Amino acid sequence: AIGYDPESGQTLAIRNKAHATAGGLDKESLKRYFTTDRIDAGKTPTPMNVVDSFYDAMQNFEKIASTLPPEFFVTPEGERVFYNAEVMDP
């Protein structure tokens, strides 16, 4: 899922429950999740073409989201709104 924080101007991603609990990960944190965090956990890092695809998608979403009204991304009660998304890179 992908969302945007109008206050910080950052795109936020959720890939699992821990990310949701944290309120989403910015693009740098998501990059670490796919790479160094996996290595630290004794897992194989995600291939860089996949990491780059997510990073680019978040950058592109951020550019567009910054032009939209905040109510697309935050409810009147102050809760963040996330959208289901598919990241594809030819």
C-alpha positions in Angstrom: 0.0 0.0 0.0 1.1 3.5 -0.6 0.2 6.8 1.0 1.6 10.3 1.4 2.3 12.6 4.4 1.4 16.1 3.4 3.2 17.5 6.4 6.6 15.9 5.7 6.1 15.8 1.9 7.1 12.1 1.9 5.5 9.1 0.3 4.9 6.2 2.7 4.8 2.5 1.9 3.4 -0.5 3.8 4.5 -4.0 3.0 3.6 -5.8 6.3 2.0 -5.3 9.7 5.1 -3.8 11.3 5.2 -1.1 8.6 1.5 -0.4 9.2 2.1 -0.1 13.0 5.0 2.3 12.2 2.6 4.4 10.1 4.4 3.5 6.9 8.0 3.7 5.7 9.5 6.5 3.7 11.5 5.6 0.5 14.9 5.5 2.3 13.5 3.2 5.0 11.9 0.9 2.5 15.2 0.7 0.6 16.9 -0.4 3.8 14.1 -2.9 4.5 14.8 -4.5 1.1 18.6 -4.4 1.5 20.7 -3.8 4.7 17.9 -4.9 7.0 17.6 -8.2 5.2 21.3 -8.8 5.3 21.4 -8.0 9.1 18.6 -10.6 9.5 20.6 -13.2 7.7 18.4 -13.1 4.6 19.3 -12.5 1.0 18.8 -8.9 0.0 16.1 -8.1 -2.6 17.6 -7.7 -6.1 18.5 -4.1 -6.9 16.2 -3.9 -9.9 13.3 -4.5 -7.6 14.6 -2.1 -5.0 15.1 0.6 -7.6 11.6 0.0 -9.0 10.0 0.6 -5.6 12.2 3.6 -5.0 11.3 5.1 -8.4 7.6 4.4 -7.9 7.7 6.2 -4.6 9.5 9.2 -6.0 7.0 9.4 -8.8 4.0 9.1 -6.5 5.5 11.8 -4.3 5.7 14.2 -7.2 2.0 13.8 -8.0 0.8 13.5 -4.4 2.4 16.8 -3.5 0.0 18.5 -6.0 -3.1 17.0 -4.6 -5.2 18.2 -1.6 -4.3 16.7 1.8 -7.7 15.1 2.2 -6.7 12.5 -0.4 -4.1 11.3 2.2 -5.5 12.2 5.7 -9.0 11.7 7.0 -10.8 14.5 8.9 -9.9 12.5 12.1 -6.2 12.7 11.2 -5.7 9.1 10.1 -3.5 8.4 7.1 -5.0 7.0 4.0 -3.2 4.3 2.1 -4.0 3.0 -1.4 -3.5 -0.5 -2.7 -0.8 -0.4 -5.5 1.2 -2.6 -7.8 4.8 -1.6 -8.6 5.7 -2.6 -12.1 8.8 -1.8 -14.0 9.3 -2.9 -17.7 
